[in-house]
Amino acid sequence: MGKIISMGINMGHDRGVAVISNGILLGAIAQERIDRIKHSSSLTIPFEAIDALLNYLHISIDEISCIGVSCTSVDIKNLHQFTKEVLSEHYNLDFSQVIPVSHHLAHAESCFNTSGFEESLIFVADGGGDVIGKMEESESLFYANGEKISLLERRLQSNYIHSFTRPQMYNYPFMNLAYKNEQISLGKKYGQITALLGYGPFGAGKTMGLSPYGTNLFDFPISKITSLQFSLEFTDILDKIYDLYKESNITYYNYIINNKANIAHTVQSYIENQTSEIVNYIVDKYHPSNLCLTGGLFLNCPLNYKIIREHPDIPMYFCPASGDEGQAIGSAYAAYKTMQSNYAISKASNFMPYLGFDYTAIEIEKSISSYGLNYTIVPLSSLARDIASEIYQNKIVALLHGRSENGPRALCHRSILANPCNPNMKNIINKRVKHREAFRPFAPTVTEEKQYDIFDIIVNSPHMLLAAQVKDSYKKLLPSITHIDGSARIQSVNKNSNILIHNMLTEFEKLSGIPVVLNTSFNDNNEPIVESPNDAISTFLRTNIDVLFIENYKIIKN
């Protein structure tokens, strides 16, 4: 039995590539980490990412057995021949096994095959997926058993609504009201309101962060469902906001500005309640033993934890690459399964989300030398203590460690770390490094075993996908990671799978009394998370970060 190597490619926004060999997920990288263009949106194949990943894995392109391809807002089957031609021309090879993978199936494959479950329901909810006739994937429910994933139900939305770069899509006075009854997905509704607030097509996290500062402008009715079909229309919520504006004595734009937090809270409340109703329906009808949830909607931390609280007896898995970063992983799995049925997926081999690159001492020293910087090499035996000490002294510390994370959340392999006990630290980092809105919270990283003492959480939270309350006794002790509503987006760290970070938290506990540090992504505003030592040094020099650790190479800014 020969080796089967499958490659997955995603085009659209958050382009990327993933590689699976004999059922083992070897790696994945987003194009944005290579070209340094956030979300790297394009309908072209991400050749830079492909070449970089294959080079890292020491795999030649002619060793690839099959290629799965996914995209967004297309009928992917129509791109089969086109994609094969582009790949063949670029690499001067004949790629016979190019497998088109629908958008929602790619999400389902990436989630289930990294969950560790042998059987599960998979609920996919995002902005939108593949085109189905005149409609587009909206929400989908799959059943997975072993290697097989089957579609059970799906809801479709209008393909007319697919870009919030145009004001006609979110600004009520400009809308073509002939389309007001067109159906829209949960994820796209959240994006539509986000665009109204002025946060752009990838600003959903800002809406999520702002929502606790407001209250509901109105209670939007929740559809009671008896199948995955429910009604959510193009103008829903927007029309009620417009009615409230007409009752005010100010201009429409001023009404939106004055009520930003309330609008954010209203859509967050609606999405939480409607999604909860859908999950209740799924549980009541199908009685799942396990539940996987994926798609961009499930990057919403308060929503995720609400679902868990309401169904504490059902094991759940939220994919850390729930957005389109995970598409390439799912496409690689789907293509792999088409080759031979006796090649099983190795669920025990997954090491999500650390699927990117790491760097050798030679590569690190070359990068440092190219910038003419001085450094010290910290002994590995004292590295965790050194990092903890710098954080305790209120230094802003940047860390590049091990393989980079796949997905939008930095989980201490490409992170900026700071003292969560300092009440000014949130403002300091925003002013000196992140240059972002003051209302956006920073996350805590905590040892896995102590998360239950400090946070009101009932399940492990390793991927920063759950928002739970900080316990009352710790809120004043952890001011820089406690959000306005008393919540925090938690990342827990296991002592066996993330040894350096766990040891660092333990050392910080010796100094501060609490095994928690503030964690935010290692990047400046509107740029991708750093990938390489060159990226790390560049961001370090452009911002007011105090200390940079690239593995155990320590650089201090004068």
DRENPAKOL-822963 format. One line per field, with one value per residue (C-alpha): residue in one letter; x, y, z. Coordinates in nm, 4 decimals. Layout:
<recs>
aa: (A; ...)
xx: (X; ...)
yy: (Y; ...)
zz: (Z; ...)
</recs>
This chain:
<recs>
aa: (M; G; K; I; I; S; M; G; I; N; M; G; H; D; R; G; V; A; V; I; S; N; G; I; L; L; G; A; I; A; Q; E; R; I; D; R; I; K; H; S; S; S; L; T; I; P; F; E; A; I; D; A; L; L; N; Y; L; H; I; S; I; D; E; I; S; C; I; G; V; S; C; T; S; V; D; I; K; N; L; H; Q; F; T; K; E; V; L; S; E; H; Y; N; L; D; F; S; Q; V; I; P; V; S; H; H; L; A; H; A; E; S; C; F; N; T; S; G; F; E; E; S; L; I; F; V; A; D; G; G; G; D; V; I; G; K; M; E; E; S; E; S; L; F; Y; A; N; G; E; K; I; S; L; L; E; R; R; L; Q; S; N; Y; I; H; S; F; T; R; P; Q; M; Y; N; Y; P; F; M; N; L; A; Y; K; N; E; Q; I; S; L; G; K; K; Y; G; Q; I; T; A; L; L; G; Y; G; P; F; G; A; G; K; T; M; G; L; S; P; Y; G; T; N; L; F; D; F; P; I; S; K; I; T; S; L; Q; F; S; L; E; F; T; D; I; L; D; K; I; Y; D; L; Y; K; E; S; N; I; T; Y; Y; N; Y; I; I; N; N; K; A; N; I; A; H; T; V; Q; S; Y; I; E; N; Q; T; S; E; I; V; N; Y; I; V; D; K; Y; H; P; S; N; L; C; L; T; G; G; L; F; L; N; C; P; L; N; Y; K; I; I; R; E; H; P; D; I; P; M; Y; F; C; P; A; S; G; D; E; G; Q; A; I; G; S; A; Y; A; A; Y; K; T; M; Q; S; N; Y; A; I; S; K; A; S; N; F; M; P; Y; L; G; F; D; Y; T; A; I; E; I; E; K; S; I; S; S; Y; G; L; N; Y; T; I; V; P; L; S; S; L; A; R; D; I; A; S; E; I; Y; Q; N; K; I; V; A; L; L; H; G; R; S; E; N; G; P; R; A; L; C; H; R; S; I; L; A; N; P; C; N; P; N; M; K; N; I; I; N; K; R; V; K; H; R; E; A; F; R; P; F; A; P; T; V; T; E; E; K; Q; Y; D; I; F; D; I; I; V; N; S; P; H; M; L; L; A; A; Q; V; K; D; S; Y; K; K; L; L; P; S; I; T; H; I; D; G; S; A; R; I; Q; S; V; N; K; N; S; N; I; L; I; H; N; M; L; T; E; F; E; K; L; S; G; I; P; V; V; L; N; T; S; F; N; D; N; N; E; P; I; V; E; S; P; N; D; A; I; S; T; F; L; R; T; N; I; D; V; L; F; I; E; N; Y; K; I; I; K; N)
xx: (0.0000; 0.1680; 0.1627; -0.1363; -0.0698; -0.3679; -0.3537; -0.6428; -0.6670; -0.9092; -0.9692; -1.1635; -1.1004; -0.8649; -0.7019; -0.4831; -0.3459; -0.3297; -0.1582; -0.2609; -0.0420; -0.1875; -0.4670; -0.2428; -0.2856; 0.0712; 0.0236; -0.1786; -0.0962; -0.3001; -0.1793; -0.2030; 0.0810; 0.3033; 0.1998; 0.1226; -0.2150; -0.4850; -0.7422; -0.5604; -0.8841; -0.8519; -0.9966; -0.6459; -0.4771; -0.2449; 0.0740; 0.3018; 0.1358; 0.1411; 0.5112; 0.5969; 0.4067; 0.5429; 0.8944; 0.8456; 0.7142; 0.9880; 0.7257; 0.7565; 0.4536; 0.4788; 0.4259; 0.0729; -0.1839; -0.4996; -0.6070; -0.9305; -1.0441; -1.3022; -1.4175; -1.7097; -2.0225; -1.9573; -2.0738; -1.7410; -1.8077; -1.7880; -1.4303; -1.3082; -1.1554; -1.0414; -0.8555; -0.6953; -0.5692; -0.4247; -0.2455; -0.1140; 0.0161; 0.1831; 0.3614; 0.3977; 0.2340; -0.0810; -0.3042; -0.5618; -0.7178; -0.8570; -1.1652; -1.4181; -1.5426; -1.8488; -1.7938; -2.0078; -1.8783; -1.5225; -1.6210; -1.7794; -1.4777; -1.2295; -1.4337; -1.5267; -1.1874; -1.0062; -1.2630; -1.1537; -1.5161; -1.5997; -1.9594; -2.1187; -2.3689; -2.2036; -2.3800; -2.2290; -2.3279; -2.1405; -2.1885; -2.2509; -2.1126; -2.1558; -2.4188; -2.7108; -2.9134; -3.0193; -2.9534; -2.6533; -2.5653; -2.6692; -2.6820; -2.6233; -2.6532; -2.4420; -2.4108; -2.0649; -1.9907; -1.6370; -1.5131; -1.8549; -2.0200; -2.3755; -2.5971; -2.9159; -3.0697; -2.9774; -3.1211; -3.0526; -3.0278; -3.0453; -2.7295; -2.8120; -2.6713; -2.3006; -2.0994; -2.1135; -1.8659; -2.1693; -2.3929; -2.6989; -2.6448; -2.6649; -2.7744; -3.1545; -3.2258; -3.0162; -3.1665; -3.3675; -3.6752; -3.7873; -3.5409; -3.6570; -3.8035; -3.4964; -3.3518; -3.0155; -2.7927; -2.7311; -2.3655; -2.4461; -2.7039; -2.4350; -2.1997; -2.4687; -2.5195; -2.1428; -2.1147; -2.3883; -2.1767; -1.8843; -1.6598; -1.6218; -1.6573; -1.4255; -1.5279; -1.7608; -1.5229; -1.5647; -1.9426; -1.9018; -1.6698; -1.8957; -2.2229; -2.1841; -2.1701; -2.5294; -2.8826; -3.1453; -3.3180; -3.6036; -3.6673; -3.6596; -3.8874; -3.7180; -3.8432; -3.9683; -3.8521; -3.9576; -3.6855; -3.3727; -3.5985; -3.6660; -3.7174; -3.4511; -3.4987; -3.2730; -3.4194; -3.4904; -3.3539; -3.2503; -3.6127; -3.6845; -3.3738; -3.4979; -3.8404; -3.6752; -3.4667; -3.7850; -3.9220; -3.6076; -3.5243; -3.1787; -3.0390; -3.0151; -2.6356; -2.6306; -2.8879; -2.6611; -2.3550; -2.5391; -2.6729; -2.3745; -2.3479; -2.7232; -2.7342; -2.4425; -2.6170; -2.9428; -2.7899; -2.5752; -2.8849; -3.0812; -2.8050; -2.7529; -3.1233; -3.1985; -2.8927; -2.9861; -3.3329; -3.1759; -2.9483; -3.2462; -3.4265; -3.1241; -3.0879; -3.4597; -3.4894; -3.1599; -3.0408; -2.6732; -2.4036; -2.1611; -2.1977; -1.9462; -2.0052; -1.8144; -1.8313; -1.7543; -2.0567; -1.8892; -1.5999; -1.8555; -1.7455; -2.0562; -2.2768; -2.0636; -2.0691; -2.4454; -2.4912; -2.2656; -2.4460; -2.7815; -2.6617; -2.3943; -2.4394; -2.3511; -1.9780; -1.9171; -1.6265; -1.5839; -1.3225; -1.0426; -1.0291; -1.4063; -1.3623; -1.2435; -0.8895; -1.0180; -1.1491; -0.8197; -0.8064; -1.1561; -1.0840; -0.7710; -0.9708; -1.2513; -1.0049; -0.8124; -1.1301; -1.1892; -0.8679; -0.9102; -1.1562; -0.8958; -0.6961; -0.8427; -0.8296; -0.5968; -0.7918; -0.5269; -0.2650; -0.4268; -0.2405; -0.4805; -0.4303; -0.0476; -0.0177; 0.2050; 0.5812; 0.8552; 1.2103; 1.5628; 1.8333; 2.0129; 1.7016; 1.6400; 1.9995; 1.9980; 1.6849; 1.8233; 2.1523; 1.9750; 1.8299; 2.1619; 2.0149; 2.1787; 2.0355; 2.0930; 2.0237; 1.8219; 1.8844; 1.5795; 1.5734; 1.5057; 1.3105; 0.9637; 1.0819; 1.2426; 0.9265; 0.7113; 0.9460; 0.9340; 0.5541; 0.5349; 0.7524; 0.4786; 0.6802; 0.4950; 0.6356; 0.6067; 0.6577; 0.7226; 0.7292; 0.6902; 0.4564; 0.2134; -0.1587; -0.4151; -0.7172; -0.7690; -0.6829; -0.3267; -0.2762; 0.0665; 0.2748; 0.2437; 0.1220; 0.1763; 0.1692; 0.1280; 0.0345; -0.3436; -0.3256; -0.2198; -0.5399; -0.3779; -0.2370; -0.5301; -0.4951; -0.1159; -0.1204; -0.3905; -0.1923; 0.1569; 0.1025; -0.2440; -0.3841; -0.7403; -1.0766; -1.0713; -1.3872; -1.2312; -1.1260; -0.8045; -0.8098; -0.6678; -0.4439; -0.4666; -0.3426; -0.5954; -0.6331; -0.6910; -0.9413; -1.2329; -1.1183; -1.0891; -1.3613; -1.7222; -1.6721; -1.7906; -1.5789; -1.2197; -1.1517; -0.8220; -0.8928; -1.0198; -1.3657; -1.5691; -1.6573; -1.7413; -1.7702; -1.4659; -1.5518; -1.6324; -1.3305; -1.0986; -1.2552; -1.0660; -0.7480; -0.7633; -0.8858; -0.7134; -0.8752; -1.2194; -1.4653; -1.7272; -1.9865; -1.7497; -1.6674; -1.3435; -1.2504; -1.0504; -0.7547; -0.6547; -0.3128; -0.2390; 0.0837; 0.1691; 0.0783; 0.2089; 0.4903; 0.6671; 0.3484; 0.2203; 0.5541; 0.5505; 0.2034; 0.3184; 0.6176; 0.3907; 0.1670; 0.4690; 0.5180; 0.1595; -0.0481; -0.2508; -0.1628; -0.3073; -0.1491; -0.3057; -0.2818; -0.3435; -0.2346; 0.1185; 0.0364; -0.0446; -0.3925; -0.5108; -0.2171; -0.2000; -0.0556; 0.3197; 0.4482; 0.8284; 1.1148; 1.1392; 0.7709; 0.8187; 1.1202; 0.9541; 0.6449; 0.8626; 1.0572; 0.7487; 0.5590; 0.6414; 0.6810; 0.9467; 1.0827; 1.0810; 1.1368; 1.1903; 1.2104; 1.4888; 1.6476; 1.5739; 1.5833; 1.5329; 1.4419; 1.6461)
yy: (0.0000; 0.3189; 0.6587; 0.8794; 1.2523; 1.4824; 1.8605; 2.0968; 2.4423; 2.7221; 3.0232; 3.3377; 3.5191; 3.3544; 3.1491; 2.8677; 2.5173; 2.1997; 1.8612; 1.5151; 1.2052; 0.8579; 1.0062; 1.2308; 1.6078; 1.7313; 2.1059; 2.4031; 2.7656; 3.0676; 3.2737; 3.5896; 3.4611; 3.4539; 3.7593; 3.9714; 4.0856; 4.0383; 3.7782; 3.7676; 3.7721; 3.6495; 3.3907; 3.2853; 2.9727; 3.0544; 2.9280; 3.1044; 2.9227; 2.5909; 2.6150; 2.7317; 2.4463; 2.1765; 2.3097; 2.3048; 1.9474; 1.8358; 1.7159; 1.7634; 1.8753; 1.5595; 1.3476; 1.4859; 1.2112; 1.4234; 1.7844; 1.9070; 2.2568; 2.4847; 2.8432; 3.0717; 3.1877; 2.9579; 2.6170; 2.4517; 2.1740; 2.4349; 2.5193; 2.1606; 2.1791; 2.5397; 2.4631; 2.1527; 2.3554; 2.6348; 2.3899; 2.1827; 2.4864; 2.6370; 2.3180; 2.1599; 1.8430; 1.6513; 1.6590; 1.3878; 1.3841; 1.7335; 1.7043; 1.9914; 2.0224; 2.2271; 2.5055; 2.3677; 2.0137; 2.1481; 2.3143; 1.9899; 1.7788; 2.0097; 2.0168; 1.6502; 1.5100; 1.7234; 1.6669; 1.3220; 1.2025; 0.8758; 0.9867; 1.3306; 1.5740; 1.8756; 2.2108; 2.4583; 2.8270; 3.1063; 3.4021; 3.1740; 2.8856; 2.7322; 2.8357; 2.5907; 2.6802; 3.0419; 3.0213; 2.9807; 2.7618; 2.9305; 2.6791; 2.3034; 1.9973; 1.6875; 1.3451; 1.1904; 0.8280; 0.7022; 0.8296; 0.9151; 1.2570; 1.2936; 1.6001; 1.5832; 1.9281; 2.2679; 2.6157; 2.8326; 3.2095; 3.4535; 3.4692; 3.8361; 3.9236; 3.8518; 4.1684; 4.4308; 4.6562; 4.8223; 5.0445; 4.9088; 4.5852; 4.7320; 5.0983; 5.0926; 5.4179; 5.2875; 4.9389; 4.8006; 4.7062; 4.4693; 4.2308; 4.2942; 3.9433; 3.7653; 3.5147; 3.5796; 3.3586; 3.4103; 3.4846; 3.7274; 3.9095; 3.9594; 4.0844; 4.3136; 4.4845; 4.4975; 4.6854; 4.9267; 5.0013; 5.0902; 4.7942; 4.6506; 4.3001; 4.1335; 4.3333; 4.0855; 4.0608; 4.4334; 4.3969; 4.1102; 4.3198; 4.6266; 4.4486; 4.4301; 4.8102; 4.8356; 4.7143; 4.5819; 4.8495; 4.6005; 4.2295; 4.0733; 3.7675; 3.4280; 3.1793; 2.8577; 2.5869; 2.2330; 2.1865; 2.3784; 2.6179; 2.9508; 3.3014; 3.5717; 3.8409; 4.0919; 4.3942; 4.2317; 4.4339; 4.7121; 4.8104; 4.8307; 5.0439; 5.2729; 5.2996; 5.4007; 5.6623; 5.8166; 5.8570; 6.0425; 6.4058; 6.3452; 6.2443; 5.8793; 5.8743; 6.0354; 5.7859; 5.4993; 5.6619; 5.7362; 5.3807; 5.1757; 4.9754; 4.9185; 4.8012; 4.5638; 4.4289; 4.3816; 4.1710; 3.9738; 3.8951; 3.7903; 3.5657; 3.3990; 3.3307; 3.2141; 2.9861; 2.8478; 2.7692; 2.5844; 2.3790; 2.2936; 2.1663; 1.9586; 1.8054; 1.7299; 1.5677; 1.3821; 1.3200; 1.3512; 1.1740; 1.4499; 1.7848; 1.9668; 2.3351; 2.5246; 2.8062; 3.1703; 3.2157; 2.9953; 3.2326; 3.4153; 3.3327; 3.4374; 3.2412; 2.9290; 2.9259; 2.9882; 2.6704; 2.4726; 2.5970; 2.4949; 2.1433; 2.0529; 1.6769; 1.6774; 1.6770; 1.9635; 2.0678; 2.4125; 2.4062; 2.6585; 2.7242; 2.7746; 3.0553; 2.9998; 2.9371; 2.5857; 2.5302; 2.3948; 2.1393; 2.0180; 2.0046; 1.7979; 1.5489; 1.5275; 1.4623; 1.2066; 1.0049; 0.9724; 0.7749; 0.4432; 0.3457; 0.1468; 0.4611; 0.5725; 0.9178; 0.9189; 1.1138; 1.0495; 1.2394; 1.5812; 1.8695; 2.1509; 2.4381; 2.4409; 2.3478; 2.6244; 2.6607; 2.6616; 2.7863; 2.6599; 2.8393; 2.9129; 3.0756; 3.2777; 3.4032; 3.4960; 3.7082; 3.8813; 3.9528; 4.1002; 4.3665; 4.4242; 4.3528; 4.2220; 3.9243; 3.6882; 3.3166; 3.2219; 2.8682; 2.6524; 2.5615; 2.9247; 3.0453; 3.0156; 3.1986; 3.4749; 3.5365; 3.5388; 3.7829; 4.0306; 4.0137; 4.0621; 4.3745; 4.5168; 4.4731; 4.4088; 4.0761; 3.9306; 3.5580; 3.3452; 2.9820; 2.6530; 2.6037; 2.8849; 2.8612; 2.7881; 3.0130; 3.3718; 3.3311; 3.3583; 3.0818; 3.1727; 3.0599; 3.4010; 3.6172; 3.9417; 3.8756; 4.1164; 4.1527; 4.1140; 4.2443; 4.5914; 4.7988; 5.0180; 4.7393; 4.7215; 5.0911; 5.0675; 4.7866; 4.9570; 5.2801; 5.1379; 4.8306; 4.7353; 5.0785; 4.9527; 5.0458; 5.0876; 4.8792; 4.5591; 4.3193; 4.1257; 3.7563; 3.5608; 3.2578; 3.0308; 2.6894; 2.4219; 2.3002; 2.6474; 2.7784; 2.6438; 2.8261; 3.1647; 3.1548; 3.0399; 2.7798; 2.4195; 2.2804; 2.3080; 2.6115; 2.5525; 2.7536; 3.0923; 3.0195; 3.0473; 3.3593; 3.2924; 3.5131; 3.5937; 3.4881; 3.7804; 3.7237; 3.7630; 4.0510; 4.3196; 4.1101; 4.0721; 4.4103; 4.4060; 4.0841; 4.1335; 4.2765; 4.5385; 4.2624; 4.0643; 3.8062; 3.6852; 3.4826; 3.2045; 3.0083; 2.7216; 2.5585; 2.1903; 2.1050; 1.8206; 1.9653; 2.3206; 2.2759; 2.6130; 2.8177; 2.6124; 2.6482; 3.0237; 3.0529; 2.8532; 3.0854; 3.3889; 3.2451; 3.2315; 3.6048; 3.7306; 3.4631; 3.4011; 3.1657; 3.4029; 3.6338; 3.8745; 3.7337; 3.9098; 3.8306; 3.9262; 4.1878; 4.5549; 4.6707; 4.5543; 4.3247; 3.9431; 3.7649; 3.7285; 3.4014; 3.4173; 3.5621; 3.8391; 3.9244; 3.9187; 4.1502; 4.3903; 4.4267; 4.4473; 4.7406; 4.9241; 4.9116; 4.9768; 4.6164; 4.5944; 4.2422; 3.9895; 3.6176; 3.4125; 3.0700; 3.1257; 3.4202; 3.7329; 4.0835; 4.3849; 4.7254; 5.0136)
zz: (0.0000; -0.1171; 0.0426; -0.0365; -0.0008; -0.0329; -0.0672; 0.0019; -0.1537; -0.0716; -0.2945; -0.2080; 0.1182; 0.3667; 0.0917; 0.2108; 0.1726; 0.3815; 0.3393; 0.4639; 0.4291; 0.4911; 0.6988; 0.9110; 0.8919; 0.8451; 0.8139; 0.6936; 0.6222; 0.5171; 0.2224; 0.4357; 0.6536; 0.3450; 0.1414; 0.4560; 0.3122; 0.5737; 0.4581; 0.1194; -0.0769; -0.4354; -0.6718; -0.7719; -0.6390; -0.3426; -0.5027; -0.2517; 0.0369; -0.1500; -0.2260; 0.1256; 0.2926; 0.0620; 0.1149; 0.4936; 0.4825; 0.2392; -0.0084; -0.3837; -0.5816; -0.7960; -0.4811; -0.4391; -0.5082; -0.5102; -0.4637; -0.3072; -0.4048; -0.2432; -0.2920; -0.1980; -0.3837; -0.6787; -0.7976; -0.7273; -0.9823; -1.2569; -1.1521; -1.1765; -1.5246; -1.4827; -1.1594; -1.3076; -1.6059; -1.3885; -1.1578; -1.4460; -1.6333; -1.3252; -1.2181; -1.5636; -1.4348; -1.5204; -1.2117; -1.2786; -0.9333; -0.8697; -0.6494; -0.6198; -0.2593; -0.1695; 0.0823; 0.3635; 0.3173; 0.3501; 0.6798; 0.7980; 0.7020; 0.8746; 1.1934; 1.2307; 1.1318; 1.3884; 1.6651; 1.7771; 1.7556; 1.5799; 1.5246; 1.5367; 1.3970; 1.2324; 1.2177; 0.9708; 0.9805; 0.8054; 0.5741; 0.2798; 0.0812; -0.2608; -0.5124; -0.5345; -0.8432; -0.7905; -0.4167; -0.1875; 0.1109; 0.4350; 0.7225; 0.6870; 0.9078; 0.8420; 1.0020; 1.0309; 1.1102; 1.0622; 0.7282; 0.5835; 0.6106; 0.4809; 0.4409; 0.6487; 0.6076; 0.4780; 0.4471; 0.1430; 0.1054; -0.1821; -0.3897; -0.4525; -0.1111; -0.1178; -0.0602; 0.2120; 0.0352; -0.1282; 0.0919; -0.0872; 0.1015; 0.4537; 0.4437; 0.4549; 0.2622; -0.0304; -0.0422; -0.3306; -0.1304; -0.4054; -0.2389; 0.1174; 0.1591; 0.0230; 0.2711; 0.4354; 0.6528; 1.0236; 0.9546; 0.6757; 0.8921; 1.1563; 0.8839; 0.7444; 1.0805; 1.1279; 0.7977; 0.9116; 1.2190; 0.9912; 1.0740; 0.7246; 0.5810; 0.8367; 1.1434; 1.3172; 1.6120; 1.6705; 1.6836; 1.9295; 2.1478; 2.1394; 2.2160; 2.5980; 2.6102; 2.4832; 2.5425; 2.3032; 2.0974; 2.0514; 2.0851; 1.7421; 1.7135; 1.7166; 1.4586; 1.6135; 1.3782; 1.3005; 1.0379; 0.9503; 0.7593; 0.9283; 0.7999; 0.8195; 0.5587; 0.3846; 0.5674; 0.9040; 1.1994; 0.9595; 0.8990; 1.2712; 1.3259; 1.0494; 1.2154; 1.5432; 1.3627; 1.2159; 1.5672; 1.6758; 1.6092; 1.4627; 1.1248; 1.0225; 1.0375; 1.3804; 1.5026; 1.3949; 1.5557; 1.8809; 1.9022; 1.7862; 2.1066; 2.1224; 1.7607; 1.8264; 2.1364; 1.9441; 1.6659; 1.9126; 2.1191; 1.8118; 1.6761; 2.0147; 2.0626; 1.7071; 1.6932; 2.0338; 1.8973; 1.6020; 1.8270; 2.0493; 1.7411; 1.6328; 1.9776; 2.0159; 1.6726; 1.6348; 1.9950; 1.8969; 2.0962; 1.9909; 1.8177; 1.5953; 1.5189; 1.2526; 1.0005; 1.0675; 1.2953; 1.5544; 1.6070; 1.8250; 2.1799; 2.3801; 2.1395; 2.1716; 2.5482; 2.5554; 2.3485; 2.5824; 2.8933; 2.7492; 2.6553; 2.9132; 2.8646; 2.4926; 2.4065; 2.1640; 1.9455; 1.7936; 1.5201; 1.5921; 1.2171; 1.1903; 0.9382; 0.5849; 0.7106; 0.7753; 0.4217; 0.2887; 0.5719; 0.4916; 0.1187; 0.1831; 0.3920; 0.1337; -0.1488; 0.0558; 0.1134; -0.2616; -0.3152; -0.1338; 0.1348; 0.3283; 0.4067; 0.7382; 0.8922; 1.1911; 1.4521; 1.7151; 1.5157; 1.5068; 1.6621; 1.5824; 1.5667; 1.5506; 1.1846; 1.0465; 1.0431; 1.3024; 1.2508; 1.3113; 1.5071; 1.1808; 1.0338; 1.3509; 1.3723; 1.0041; 1.0542; 1.3617; 1.1855; 0.8836; 1.1137; 1.2912; 1.6348; 1.9494; 2.1314; 2.4191; 2.4209; 2.7262; 2.8572; 2.7940; 3.1618; 3.2582; 2.9522; 3.1087; 3.4210; 3.2136; 3.0097; 3.3241; 3.4946; 3.2070; 3.2041; 3.5810; 3.5446; 3.3181; 2.9997; 2.6745; 2.5575; 2.2073; 2.1590; 1.8506; 1.9623; 1.7784; 1.4852; 1.4100; 1.4746; 1.2031; 1.2409; 1.3561; 1.7245; 1.8515; 2.1078; 2.2486; 1.9531; 1.7848; 2.0734; 2.2591; 2.6334; 2.9242; 3.2895; 3.3333; 3.6904; 3.5771; 3.5422; 3.2773; 3.0615; 2.8191; 2.7349; 2.7225; 2.4651; 2.2594; 2.2497; 2.2078; 1.9915; 1.8676; 1.7738; 1.7817; 1.9316; 2.3091; 2.3569; 2.2254; 2.5026; 2.5467; 2.6313; 2.9243; 2.8889; 3.1925; 3.2998; 3.2104; 3.5677; 3.7191; 3.4611; 3.6654; 3.9794; 3.8107; 3.5455; 3.5609; 3.2899; 3.2788; 2.9929; 2.8824; 2.6565; 2.4728; 2.1565; 2.2815; 2.1416; 2.4632; 2.6642; 3.0273; 3.3335; 3.5428; 3.8968; 4.1242; 4.3464; 4.0463; 3.8535; 4.0437; 4.0332; 3.6532; 3.5266; 3.1882; 3.0670; 3.2230; 2.9713; 3.0565; 3.1193; 3.3415; 3.0741; 2.9190; 2.6069; 2.7665; 2.6344; 2.8601; 2.8335; 2.8873; 3.0691; 2.8296; 2.4890; 2.5482; 2.7972; 2.7669; 2.7988; 3.0914; 3.2695; 3.2018; 3.3558; 3.6578; 3.7007; 3.6667; 3.9383; 4.1713; 4.1155; 4.0995; 4.2694; 3.9510; 3.6600; 3.3986; 3.1426; 2.8961; 2.5432; 2.2129; 1.8598; 1.7558; 1.4921; 1.4532; 1.3581; 1.0131; 0.9479; 0.9618; 1.2626; 1.2220; 1.0820; 1.0487; 1.2530; 0.9912; 1.0453; 1.4216; 1.4169; 1.1746; 1.3961; 1.7075; 1.5610; 1.4268; 1.7542; 2.1174; 2.2238; 2.4969; 2.4631; 2.1810; 2.2330; 1.9172; 2.0759; 2.3322; 2.1468; 2.3479; 2.2012; 2.4276; 2.2912; 2.4322)
</recs>
